[in-house]
Amino acid sequence: MKKMIFILMAMVMLYGCEEKSKIEIVPNYNTEYYNVSDYERYSMNLIPEETQKEMQSDVYEIFKIIKSNDEIDNPYIYELYIDKGRVSKIQSEKEWNSKVDDKLVEKMSYWKFGKYVKDGGSQKYRIRFSFAVYHNTLTKKGNIKEERVNVVVYGNKAEEINKEIFFVVVEEMPSPIGGIKAIQKNIKYPEAAKMNGIQGRVYVKAYIDSAGLVVKTEIIKGIGAGCDKVAMEAVKKVKFIPGKQRGKPVNVQVTVPILFKLNGDGESKKKTVLEDKLLLKRIIPFEQNGLSKFSGKVVDVKTGMPIAAASINLDGTKLGGATNNNGEFSILKVPQGNYKVVVNNSTYGKHYLGTISLLKNKNTIVELRIKEFK
């Protein structure tokens, strides 16, 4: 009898241990890593241009191992934990796909990120990273004509837009129906701003869906005194001509400048003539097999603020590029010669900025200043 009781007790203890072993405590790294805002990510240049290029290249290589007949795959979304400028941890929001994720971990170990300074020192931080692939139609032989990969790196507010991809640059950018004037008509100058003589430009980031509706707005740079809120509400009231990629409407994020200006002030009496300018900053060596590189920044001629989602083209050629959220661009593998520079943006319109001379094995760096399209 004693022997039977002993056996029963042993079985109970063994069963209990097995049950407890199934419970796993997962560490929460979110309190250790700062969740940076979208504005901080851009203003601090946490994702340098070179890293953005690496992301594009690496993700394209990764997608070559994926076979899909869908026009667009559901986006892969990750949380990247950055420590000392490198990815230290990664969290996937989908079921772990070893073919994709293992390769991605290998690639991202080389990515370099900027320093996040907060509370008096350099801090660990986290950002959201997402990518998806587009496939064109198949040829008669069954081969894909073209394949494009879209890479989007979000700040901490991506979840508020249902984790959908909102492109930064597309072939046809959205534009407000009725132009910027349609938005300005919705502006009611706040009394607090009037009383304190506050004026200037408010830069609003607007998320435009494929139907042309504004689903979300954020302030990139504001002037306070109630103007920021008024600007966001004014943008929300206007419908946009949706952006298009390969002829199809897509979700796009754009930056909209809203002007607050008091009548009768000293500034309004000065009729300052604003002109487009092409400023040569410097020319540096850049080994490129006898070809040239053309790079620089596009800014508002009046405020000096960078202009995102502007296309830069060398007139008469197929060579071109687009600005990132810092207004920066680069065009590689350009033959030596003289080129007319054209800048186009949905808000600022089309601008011809004169001719630039590009030399072989040189990187010509410029600043392109353009005025707002009226």
C-alpha distance (Angstrom), angle and dihedral (degrees) to the residues before:
residue distance angle dihedral
M1 . . .
K2 3.80 . .
K3 3.79 88.8 .
M4 3.85 91.1 53.0
I5 3.83 91.5 50.2
F6 3.80 90.7 50.1
I7 3.83 91.5 52.2
L8 3.82 91.5 49.1
M9 3.81 91.9 50.5
A10 3.79 91.3 49.0
M11 3.84 91.0 52.1
V12 3.82 91.7 49.3
M13 3.81 91.7 50.4
L14 3.81 91.9 47.5
Y15 3.81 92.3 48.6
G16 3.79 91.0 47.9
C17 3.80 91.9 51.8
E18 3.78 91.4 50.0
E19 3.80 91.3 52.6
K20 3.81 93.5 49.2
S21 3.79 92.8 48.2
K22 3.84 89.8 65.4
I23 3.81 92.4 66.5
E24 3.80 113.5 91.2
I25 3.80 125.9 -173.7
V26 3.81 109.5 -144.2
P27 3.82 116.2 -157.5
N28 3.80 118.4 -120.3
Y29 3.79 108.0 -133.3
N30 3.80 93.7 175.0
T31 3.80 92.4 88.9
E32 3.80 90.9 51.8
Y33 3.82 96.4 48.1
Y34 3.83 120.7 56.6
N35 3.80 115.6 -122.9
V36 3.82 100.4 -132.8
S37 3.79 121.5 -147.5
D38 3.80 122.3 -122.2
Y39 3.81 90.8 -110.8
E40 3.82 93.1 50.9
R41 3.80 91.3 49.6
Y42 3.79 92.0 56.7
S43 3.82 99.4 36.3
M44 3.82 92.4 50.1
N45 3.81 93.5 42.5
L46 3.80 90.7 -129.2
I47 3.80 90.4 166.8
P48 3.84 107.6 47.1
E49 3.80 119.8 -150.4
E50 3.81 92.3 -108.7
T51 3.82 90.5 54.7
Q52 3.81 90.5 49.5
K53 3.81 89.1 54.5
E54 3.80 90.9 48.8
M55 3.81 89.9 51.3
Q56 3.79 91.4 53.2
S57 3.80 93.7 46.7
D58 3.81 95.6 43.9
V59 3.79 94.9 46.6
Y60 3.81 90.9 50.2
E61 3.80 89.5 53.6
I62 3.80 91.0 48.0
F63 3.78 92.3 52.1
K64 3.80 91.5 57.4
I65 3.81 86.9 75.8
I66 3.81 92.5 55.7
K67 3.78 121.4 85.3
S68 3.78 116.6 -159.3
N69 3.79 136.1 158.1
D70 3.80 93.4 -163.6
E71 3.79 119.2 105.6
I72 3.81 89.6 -128.4
D73 3.78 128.3 13.5
N74 3.77 119.4 -138.1
P75 3.81 106.6 -92.7
Y76 3.78 119.1 -97.7
I77 3.81 107.5 -129.8
Y78 3.80 125.2 -165.1
E79 3.79 139.3 173.8
L80 3.81 110.3 -133.2
Y81 3.81 118.0 -156.7
I82 3.83 110.4 -153.4
D83 3.81 122.9 -157.3
K84 3.83 123.0 171.6
G85 3.79 91.8 -11.5
R86 3.82 95.8 -52.9
V87 3.80 136.9 92.5
S88 3.81 106.3 -100.3
K89 3.83 99.2 170.6
I90 3.80 137.4 13.9
Q91 3.78 131.9 -159.8
S92 3.81 122.8 -166.1
E93 3.80 121.3 -148.8
K94 3.81 91.6 -155.6
E95 3.77 131.4 57.6
W96 3.80 106.7 -71.0
N97 3.79 110.6 -92.1
S98 3.80 105.7 -162.1
K99 3.82 94.1 -161.7
V100 3.80 91.6 55.8
D101 3.79 104.2 27.9
D102 3.80 99.0 44.3
K103 3.80 90.5 50.9
L104 3.80 90.8 45.3
V105 3.82 91.9 52.1
E106 3.80 89.2 51.8
K107 3.82 92.0 51.3
M108 3.80 98.9 42.7
S109 3.81 92.0 54.0
Y110 3.83 85.2 79.6
W111 3.81 96.8 49.1
K112 3.81 115.7 110.7
F113 3.80 121.5 -149.5
G114 3.80 133.5 -168.2
K115 3.79 128.5 -101.9
Y116 3.81 116.3 -91.6
V117 3.81 108.5 -148.2
K118 3.80 116.4 -166.5
D119 3.81 136.5 144.1
G120 3.79 91.9 15.1
G121 3.79 99.3 -51.9
S122 3.80 150.0 52.2
Q123 3.81 110.0 -73.6
K124 3.79 139.4 -165.6
Y125 3.80 112.2 -110.6
R126 3.78 143.6 178.1
I127 3.80 134.3 -137.5
R128 3.80 135.8 -178.0
F129 3.79 119.2 -112.8
S130 3.81 125.1 -166.8
F131 3.78 137.4 172.4
A132 3.80 139.7 175.7
V133 3.81 136.7 176.2
Y134 3.79 132.3 -128.8
H135 3.81 121.7 -151.9
N136 3.79 123.6 -159.6
T137 3.79 121.6 -143.7
L138 3.80 119.6 -70.6
T139 3.80 123.0 -104.1
K140 3.81 122.1 -123.2
K141 3.80 88.4 -93.8
G142 3.78 90.6 54.4
N143 3.81 96.7 -107.6
I144 3.78 123.0 135.3
K145 3.81 109.8 -112.4
E146 3.76 95.0 -153.5
E147 3.78 138.9 -6.0
R148 3.78 126.3 -158.8
V149 3.77 130.0 -173.6
N150 3.78 123.5 -154.6
V151 3.80 117.9 -154.3
V152 3.79 120.9 -167.3
V153 3.79 125.7 -179.6
Y154 3.78 112.1 -163.0
G155 3.78 132.9 -162.2
N156 3.78 121.4 -136.9
K157 3.81 96.9 -65.5
A158 3.80 101.3 65.8
E159 3.80 92.3 104.3
E160 3.80 89.6 61.6
I161 3.80 90.2 67.9
N162 3.80 95.0 51.5
K163 3.80 92.4 -99.0
E164 3.82 90.3 -77.5
I165 3.77 119.6 151.6
F166 3.80 114.9 -107.2
F167 3.80 109.6 -170.4
V168 3.80 120.3 -135.1
V169 3.81 95.4 -155.3
V170 3.81 128.2 20.5
E171 3.79 134.7 166.4
E172 3.84 92.0 -99.8
M173 3.82 113.8 28.9
P174 3.83 121.3 -149.3
S175 3.79 118.4 -100.1
P176 3.83 129.8 -168.1
I177 3.79 114.4 -104.8
G178 3.79 103.7 -112.0
G179 3.79 92.1 20.1
I180 3.79 128.3 -106.3
K181 3.81 88.3 -43.5
A182 3.82 89.4 68.6
I183 3.81 88.7 59.8
Q184 3.81 94.3 43.6
K185 3.83 89.2 55.4
N186 3.81 88.5 65.1
I187 3.80 92.5 56.1
K188 3.79 116.5 111.0
Y189 3.80 108.6 -175.3
P190 3.84 109.1 -123.9
E191 3.80 113.3 -118.9
A192 3.81 91.7 -133.2
A193 3.81 89.9 56.9
K194 3.82 91.6 48.0
M195 3.79 93.2 50.3
N196 3.80 92.2 50.1
G197 3.81 95.8 41.8
I198 3.81 92.7 -119.1
Q199 3.79 116.3 165.6
G200 3.78 139.6 148.3
R201 3.78 140.0 95.4
V202 3.79 127.6 -45.1
Y203 3.80 115.3 -156.7
V204 3.80 112.6 -147.6
K205 3.79 124.4 -169.9
A206 3.80 108.4 -146.1
Y207 3.82 125.3 -166.1
I208 3.81 106.9 -146.2
D209 3.80 117.7 -165.8
S210 3.80 125.8 -147.0
A211 3.82 90.4 -90.7
G212 3.82 92.2 56.9
L213 3.81 94.9 -107.4
V214 3.81 122.3 137.1
V215 3.82 104.5 -123.4
K216 3.79 97.7 173.5
T217 3.81 141.4 7.0
E218 3.81 134.4 -162.1
I219 3.80 134.3 -176.8
I220 3.81 114.4 -116.4
K221 3.80 94.3 175.7
G222 3.79 125.2 -0.5
I223 3.81 140.5 179.5
G224 3.82 99.0 -147.4
A225 3.84 128.2 -144.9
G226 3.82 91.0 107.0
C227 3.83 94.6 -57.4
D228 3.81 94.4 109.4
K229 3.81 93.6 56.8
V230 3.81 92.2 44.9
A231 3.81 90.5 51.0
M232 3.82 93.5 51.8
E233 3.80 91.9 48.3
A234 3.82 91.1 48.8
V235 3.81 91.4 53.8
K236 3.82 92.1 47.9
K237 3.81 91.4 56.2
V238 3.82 94.4 59.2
K239 3.78 125.4 79.3
F240 3.80 118.8 -139.0
I241 3.77 134.9 -145.6
P242 3.82 96.3 -112.1
G243 3.78 121.7 -114.9
K244 3.80 118.4 -108.6
Q245 3.77 135.3 -147.5
R246 3.81 115.2 -167.2
G247 3.78 89.6 -13.4
K248 3.82 95.8 -53.4
P249 3.84 125.5 109.6
V250 3.83 112.3 -111.4
N251 3.79 139.2 174.1
V252 3.82 112.4 -88.0
Q253 3.81 136.7 176.8
V254 3.81 117.9 -141.2
T255 3.80 136.8 178.2
V256 3.81 115.7 -124.6
P257 3.84 121.1 -165.9
I258 3.84 114.1 -146.9
L259 3.82 118.3 -164.2
F260 3.81 121.8 -142.6
K261 3.80 109.8 -171.8
L262 3.80 129.8 165.1
N263 3.80 118.5 -137.7
G264 3.79 119.8 -122.9
D265 3.80 96.8 22.9
G266 3.78 123.6 132.5
E267 3.77 93.3 -105.3
S268 3.80 94.2 56.0
K269 3.82 90.7 54.8
K270 3.78 91.7 58.5
K271 3.77 107.4 83.1
T272 3.77 96.9 -151.3
V273 3.79 112.9 -171.7
L274 3.79 110.3 -139.4
E275 3.78 116.0 -157.6
D276 3.79 134.0 -175.5
K277 3.80 113.1 -105.7
L278 3.79 136.1 -166.0
L279 3.81 107.2 -157.8
L280 3.80 120.1 -170.0
K281 3.82 107.3 -142.0
R282 3.79 103.2 177.8
I283 3.80 145.8 -40.4
I284 3.80 118.4 -131.2
P285 3.83 133.8 178.8
F286 3.79 114.2 -90.2
E287 3.81 118.2 173.1
Q288 3.80 106.9 -137.5
N289 3.82 108.5 147.8
G290 3.78 93.6 -88.6
L291 3.83 94.4 -45.9
S292 3.81 130.0 112.1
K293 3.79 137.7 -120.2
F294 3.81 123.0 -142.8
S295 3.81 116.6 -163.9
G296 3.77 143.0 148.9
K297 3.77 144.0 106.2
V298 3.81 137.5 -62.5
V299 3.82 116.5 -143.8
D300 3.78 140.6 170.1
V301 3.82 106.8 -94.4
K302 3.82 91.3 -140.6
T303 3.80 104.4 41.3
G304 3.80 102.1 22.1
M305 3.81 89.5 -131.7
P306 3.84 116.2 147.0
I307 3.80 117.0 -105.8
A308 3.80 115.5 -136.9
A309 3.82 126.5 -157.5
A310 3.79 94.6 25.3
S311 3.81 118.0 144.0
I312 3.81 118.9 -136.4
N313 3.80 117.4 -159.9
L314 3.79 135.4 178.0
D315 3.79 100.3 -131.1
G316 3.78 116.1 -116.1
T317 3.82 93.4 20.2
K318 3.79 137.5 78.9
L319 3.79 90.6 -121.6
G320 3.77 116.8 116.6
G321 3.78 149.9 119.4
A322 3.80 143.1 -162.9
T323 3.79 134.7 -118.3
N324 3.79 122.9 -110.5
N325 3.80 123.6 -139.9
N326 3.81 89.7 -76.4
G327 3.81 90.5 56.3
E328 3.82 91.4 -111.1
F329 3.81 126.0 139.9
S330 3.79 140.8 169.8
I331 3.80 133.9 -166.5
L332 3.79 116.5 -160.9
K333 3.82 133.7 -160.3
V334 3.80 98.0 25.8
P335 3.83 116.8 164.5
Q336 3.80 115.0 -122.4
G337 3.80 112.8 -90.9
N338 3.81 148.0 86.8
Y339 3.80 118.0 -60.1
K340 3.81 136.5 -176.4
V341 3.82 109.5 -128.3
V342 3.81 118.9 -137.7
V343 3.84 124.5 -172.4
N344 3.80 122.0 -167.6
N345 3.82 130.2 -176.5
S346 3.81 132.2 163.2
T347 3.83 92.3 -124.1
Y348 3.80 100.6 34.1
G349 3.78 98.6 37.8
K350 3.81 127.5 -144.7
H351 3.81 120.4 -33.9
Y352 3.82 131.6 -174.2
L353 3.80 108.1 -152.6
G354 3.78 103.8 -175.8
T355 3.79 132.7 -106.4
I356 3.81 129.6 -40.8
S357 3.81 126.2 -164.9
L358 3.82 113.8 -138.2
L359 3.81 121.9 -162.1
K360 3.80 128.2 -154.6
N361 3.81 117.2 -95.8
K362 3.81 90.0 9.4
N363 3.80 133.1 113.5
T364 3.80 109.0 -141.7
I365 3.81 109.3 -157.0
V366 3.81 119.8 -162.1
E367 3.77 143.4 167.7
L368 3.79 114.6 -132.9
R369 3.79 112.7 -157.8
I370 3.78 116.6 -167.1
K371 3.80 134.0 176.6
E372 3.77 125.6 -127.9
F373 3.79 116.4 -91.0
K374 3.82 110.8 -113.9
